[in-house]
Amino acid sequence: MFHFSRRTLWLIIIVTIPLIVVLNRVGQDETVDSGVPESRTWSLDELAIERDDQSPGRKLWTVDLDQARQLRLTITQEQIPTEQLGIAVDAAMGTSRQGGQFQVTVVNPADTSALEASVDFLQTWLPDGDNRAVVLSGKLDGERIAIAERLLEPLQGSGMTNQVAPQPSLGRLNSPPMGTSEQLAFLLWVGVLQQRLSGYDPQVRWDHRANISQVLINQTLNPGLFQPVTAEELEPLRVAYAASAAQRSRSAEQIHRYLVTSAVYDLPSDFLVSQQQRLSAITLSDVNAARANSRP
């Protein structure tokens, strides 16, 4: 077990990361809040996303958000730290797991010295490993990017393998890989399935902690629910998802989470801005293929 002093650090454990594909679901779960209000939004079509593959398995993702009042930094890797440390960092921090990896996110005011202190701590606390991605967003300059790059150098902490125990659930469906057209068709199929379960007060949630994402449902799924999807069932969902994808403004936190997901699943840097095109390419046949492939 490791412990953080509550006098110097806010710690939030997030066990389920919201799905980041089409719906604007990011930001609805617990957030890491530094106490600095961030009210403005940025257009997805104007983002300058940079990906730097500095060595095999080690990548730096950055996005410059003009006038942002916070700096968000996430490091995602395969091992979980096990060391107990006393901490004196002027930052909010949260941990999570996604895609079989362990993540730490720190949120600082837009202050270079505060970012440097957070990086110093993370270098000491986190274990080293071959595969690692660092994501930095906010008002950036060369000095701040160089500070974040230090997290791609050898780390000093001790760690253990990240193991994800399955969550209990009566119904369970495995998702295709994140970022694929099959996964997007599966998302639409899950929406249809929720409609078919609407009379049973279903609880449907995603679990993205392990390598394979899963949809967890609080009831058994009988074979009758897996009848072919009709155009009439699919169309309302398609319209709703298209309307959501057409809304191009996002908060700094949402943009950062999008970028972290791109880093975890090694998605192309334009993944964030091409959601509308990917959605429009999905056919009824694709959704029915996702339905057939997901039968428990």
C-alpha positions as CSV (number, residue, x, y, z in Angstrom):
1,M,0.0,0.0,0.0
2,F,1.1,3.6,-0.6
3,H,-0.1,6.6,1.3
4,F,-0.4,10.3,0.4
5,S,-0.4,13.1,2.9
6,R,-3.8,14.8,2.7
7,R,-2.3,18.1,3.9
8,T,-0.3,18.4,0.7
9,L,-2.1,16.5,-2.0
10,W,-5.6,15.7,-3.2
11,L,-5.9,12.1,-4.3
12,I,-8.8,10.7,-6.3
13,I,-9.1,7.1,-7.3
14,I,-10.9,6.6,-10.6
15,V,-11.6,3.0,-11.4
16,T,-13.6,3.4,-14.6
17,I,-12.7,5.8,-17.4
18,P,-15.6,7.1,-19.5
19,L,-15.7,5.9,-23.1
20,I,-14.2,8.5,-25.5
21,V,-15.5,7.9,-29.0
22,V,-18.4,10.0,-30.1
23,L,-20.6,11.0,-27.1
24,N,-19.4,13.9,-25.0
25,R,-19.2,11.8,-21.9
26,V,-15.8,13.1,-20.8
27,G,-16.0,15.1,-17.5
28,Q,-19.1,13.4,-16.1
29,D,-17.1,11.2,-13.7
30,E,-15.0,12.5,-10.8
31,T,-12.5,15.1,-11.9
32,V,-9.1,16.2,-10.7
33,D,-9.6,19.8,-9.7
34,S,-6.7,22.2,-8.9
35,G,-9.0,24.9,-7.6
36,V,-8.3,27.2,-10.5
37,P,-11.5,27.9,-12.5
38,E,-11.3,27.1,-16.2
39,S,-14.4,28.4,-17.9
40,R,-13.5,28.7,-21.6
41,T,-13.6,26.0,-24.3
42,W,-11.5,25.2,-27.4
43,S,-12.6,24.0,-30.9
44,L,-11.5,20.5,-31.8
45,D,-10.9,21.8,-35.3
46,E,-8.3,24.3,-34.1
47,L,-6.2,22.1,-31.9
48,A,-2.5,21.8,-32.6
49,I,-1.8,18.3,-31.3
50,E,1.8,17.1,-31.4
51,R,3.1,13.6,-31.0
52,D,6.8,12.9,-30.5
53,D,8.0,9.3,-30.6
54,Q,11.2,9.9,-28.7
55,S,12.3,6.2,-28.5
56,P,10.6,2.8,-29.0
57,G,7.7,2.6,-26.5
58,R,8.1,6.1,-25.2
59,K,6.0,9.0,-26.6
60,L,5.2,12.6,-25.7
61,W,1.8,14.1,-26.6
62,T,1.2,17.8,-26.3
63,V,-1.5,20.3,-27.1
64,D,-1.2,24.0,-26.7
65,L,-4.4,25.6,-25.3
66,D,-4.0,29.3,-25.5
67,Q,-5.1,31.2,-22.4
68,A,-5.6,28.0,-20.4
69,R,-5.2,28.6,-16.7
70,Q,-4.1,25.1,-15.8
71,L,-1.4,22.7,-16.9
72,R,-2.5,19.0,-17.1
73,L,0.1,16.3,-17.1
74,T,-0.6,12.6,-17.4
75,I,1.9,9.7,-17.4
76,T,0.6,6.3,-18.4
77,Q,2.6,3.1,-18.1
78,E,2.4,-0.6,-17.3
79,Q,3.5,-0.7,-13.7
80,I,1.8,0.5,-10.5
81,P,4.1,2.3,-7.9
82,T,4.4,0.6,-4.5
83,E,6.6,3.0,-2.6
84,Q,5.3,5.1,0.3
85,L,6.4,8.7,0.1
86,G,5.8,12.0,1.9
87,I,4.7,14.5,-0.7
88,A,4.9,18.3,-0.8
89,V,3.4,19.2,-4.2
90,D,1.2,22.1,-4.9
91,A,-1.0,20.2,-7.3
92,A,-4.2,18.1,-7.5
93,M,-3.6,14.5,-8.5
94,G,-5.6,11.5,-9.6
95,T,-4.9,7.9,-10.5
96,S,-6.7,5.7,-12.9
97,R,-6.3,2.6,-15.1
98,Q,-7.1,2.4,-18.7
99,G,-6.3,-0.1,-21.5
100,G,-4.3,-2.3,-19.1
101,Q,-2.1,0.7,-18.0
102,F,-1.7,2.7,-14.8
103,Q,-2.1,6.5,-15.1
104,V,-1.3,9.4,-12.9
105,T,-2.6,12.9,-13.7
106,V,-1.5,16.1,-12.0
107,V,-3.2,19.5,-12.5
108,N,-1.2,22.6,-11.7
109,P,-1.9,26.3,-12.2
110,A,-0.2,27.6,-15.3
111,D,3.1,28.0,-13.4
112,T,6.3,26.5,-14.6
113,S,7.8,26.0,-11.2
114,A,4.8,24.1,-10.0
115,L,4.9,21.9,-13.0
116,E,8.6,21.2,-12.4
117,A,7.9,20.3,-8.7
118,S,5.2,17.8,-9.9
119,V,7.6,16.2,-12.4
120,D,10.3,15.9,-9.7
121,F,7.9,14.0,-7.5
122,L,6.7,11.7,-10.3
123,Q,10.3,10.9,-11.3
124,T,11.0,9.8,-7.7
125,W,7.7,7.9,-7.1
126,L,6.9,6.1,-10.4
127,P,8.7,2.9,-11.4
128,D,10.7,2.6,-14.6
129,G,9.5,0.6,-17.6
130,D,9.9,0.2,-21.3
131,N,6.5,1.5,-22.5
132,R,5.4,4.9,-21.4
133,A,3.4,7.9,-22.7
134,V,3.4,11.4,-21.3
135,V,0.6,13.8,-22.2
136,L,0.8,17.6,-21.5
137,S,-1.9,20.1,-22.2
138,G,-2.4,23.8,-21.4
139,K,-0.5,27.0,-22.2
140,L,2.8,25.6,-23.4
141,D,6.2,26.8,-24.3
142,G,9.5,25.1,-24.9
143,E,10.6,25.1,-21.3
144,R,7.4,23.5,-20.1
145,I,7.6,20.8,-22.7
146,A,11.2,20.1,-21.8
147,I,10.2,19.7,-18.2
148,A,7.5,17.1,-19.1
149,E,10.0,15.3,-21.4
150,R,12.0,14.4,-18.3
151,L,9.3,11.8,-17.5
152,L,10.5,9.8,-20.5
153,E,13.9,9.4,-18.9
154,P,14.6,6.6,-16.3
155,L,12.4,6.7,-13.3
156,Q,13.4,5.9,-9.7
157,G,10.4,4.3,-7.9
158,S,9.6,0.7,-7.2
159,G,6.6,-1.0,-8.7
160,M,4.5,-4.0,-9.4
161,T,2.6,-5.4,-12.4
162,N,-0.7,-3.7,-13.0
163,Q,-3.4,-6.4,-12.6
164,V,-7.1,-5.7,-13.2
165,A,-9.6,-8.0,-11.5
166,P,-12.9,-8.4,-13.4
167,Q,-15.9,-6.5,-12.0
168,P,-18.9,-8.6,-11.1
169,S,-21.8,-8.3,-13.6
170,L,-24.6,-10.5,-14.8
171,G,-24.2,-9.4,-18.4
172,R,-20.8,-8.8,-20.0
173,L,-19.9,-7.9,-23.6
174,N,-16.3,-7.6,-24.9
175,S,-15.7,-4.5,-27.1
176,P,-13.5,-4.5,-30.3
177,P,-10.3,-2.5,-30.0
178,M,-10.6,1.2,-29.3
179,G,-10.4,3.5,-32.3
180,T,-11.6,0.9,-34.9
181,S,-14.7,1.1,-37.0
182,E,-15.8,-2.2,-35.4
183,Q,-15.7,-0.5,-32.0
184,L,-17.8,2.4,-33.2
185,A,-20.4,0.0,-34.7
186,F,-20.3,-1.8,-31.3
187,L,-21.0,1.4,-29.5
188,L,-24.1,1.9,-31.6
189,W,-25.2,-1.7,-31.1
190,V,-24.9,-1.2,-27.3
191,G,-27.2,1.8,-27.7
192,V,-29.8,-0.3,-29.4
193,L,-29.4,-3.0,-26.7
194,Q,-30.1,-0.4,-24.0
195,Q,-33.3,0.6,-25.9
196,R,-34.4,-3.0,-25.9
197,L,-33.7,-3.3,-22.2
198,S,-35.5,0.0,-21.4
199,G,-38.4,-1.7,-19.7
200,Y,-36.1,-3.5,-17.3
201,D,-34.4,-0.4,-15.8
202,P,-31.0,-1.5,-17.1
203,Q,-27.7,-0.3,-15.7
204,V,-25.1,-0.3,-18.5
205,R,-21.5,0.8,-17.8
206,W,-18.2,0.6,-19.5
207,D,-15.0,-0.8,-17.9
208,H,-11.9,0.4,-19.8
209,R,-9.4,-0.7,-17.1
210,A,-8.1,-3.9,-18.8
211,N,-6.6,-4.4,-22.2
212,I,-10.0,-5.4,-23.6
213,S,-12.8,-3.0,-22.8
214,Q,-16.1,-4.4,-21.6
215,V,-19.8,-3.4,-21.3
216,L,-21.2,-4.5,-18.0
217,I,-25.0,-4.9,-17.6
218,N,-26.9,-5.6,-14.4
219,Q,-29.0,-8.4,-15.8
220,T,-28.6,-11.6,-17.9
221,L,-29.0,-11.2,-21.7
222,N,-31.4,-13.6,-23.2
223,P,-31.1,-14.7,-26.9
224,G,-34.2,-12.7,-27.9
225,L,-32.3,-9.4,-27.3
226,F,-29.9,-10.3,-30.1
227,Q,-32.4,-10.2,-33.0
228,P,-31.1,-8.2,-36.0
229,V,-31.1,-4.4,-35.6
230,T,-33.6,-2.6,-37.8
231,A,-33.1,0.8,-39.5
232,E,-35.9,2.2,-37.4
233,E,-34.1,1.2,-34.2
234,L,-30.7,2.6,-35.4
235,E,-31.7,5.9,-36.9
236,P,-32.5,7.8,-33.6
237,L,-29.2,6.8,-32.2
238,R,-27.3,7.7,-35.3
239,V,-29.0,11.2,-35.3
240,A,-28.2,11.7,-31.6
241,Y,-24.6,10.6,-31.9
242,A,-24.1,12.7,-35.1
243,A,-25.5,15.8,-33.3
244,S,-23.1,15.2,-30.4
245,A,-20.1,14.8,-32.7
246,A,-21.0,18.0,-34.5
247,Q,-20.5,20.0,-31.3
248,R,-16.9,20.9,-31.7
249,S,-16.2,22.9,-28.5
250,R,-14.6,21.0,-25.6
251,S,-13.2,22.0,-22.2
252,A,-9.5,21.7,-21.3
253,E,-10.2,18.6,-19.2
254,Q,-12.1,16.9,-22.0
255,I,-9.4,17.6,-24.5
256,H,-6.8,16.2,-22.2
257,R,-8.7,13.0,-21.6
258,Y,-9.2,12.6,-25.3
259,L,-5.5,12.9,-25.8
260,V,-4.7,10.5,-23.0
261,T,-7.0,7.9,-24.6
262,S,-5.2,8.5,-27.9
263,A,-1.9,7.9,-26.2
264,V,-3.0,4.7,-24.4
265,Y,-4.4,3.1,-27.5
266,D,-1.8,4.5,-29.9
267,L,-4.4,6.2,-32.0
268,P,-3.5,8.7,-34.8
269,S,-3.2,12.3,-33.8
270,D,-6.2,13.3,-35.8
271,F,-8.5,10.8,-34.0
272,L,-10.1,13.6,-32.0
273,V,-11.2,15.7,-35.0
274,S,-12.4,12.9,-37.3
275,Q,-15.3,11.5,-35.3
276,Q,-18.0,12.8,-37.6
277,Q,-16.5,11.2,-40.6
278,R,-16.0,7.8,-38.9
279,L,-19.6,7.9,-37.6
280,S,-21.1,8.6,-41.0
281,A,-19.3,5.6,-42.5
282,I,-20.9,3.1,-40.2
283,T,-23.8,1.2,-41.8
284,L,-26.7,-0.9,-40.5
285,S,-24.8,-3.9,-41.7
286,D,-21.8,-2.9,-39.6
287,V,-24.0,-2.6,-36.5
288,N,-25.5,-6.0,-37.1
289,A,-22.0,-7.5,-37.5
290,A,-21.1,-6.0,-34.1
291,R,-24.3,-7.5,-32.7
292,A,-23.6,-10.9,-34.0
293,N,-20.0,-10.8,-32.8
294,S,-20.9,-9.8,-29.3
295,R,-23.3,-12.6,-28.4
296,P,-22.4,-13.8,-25.0
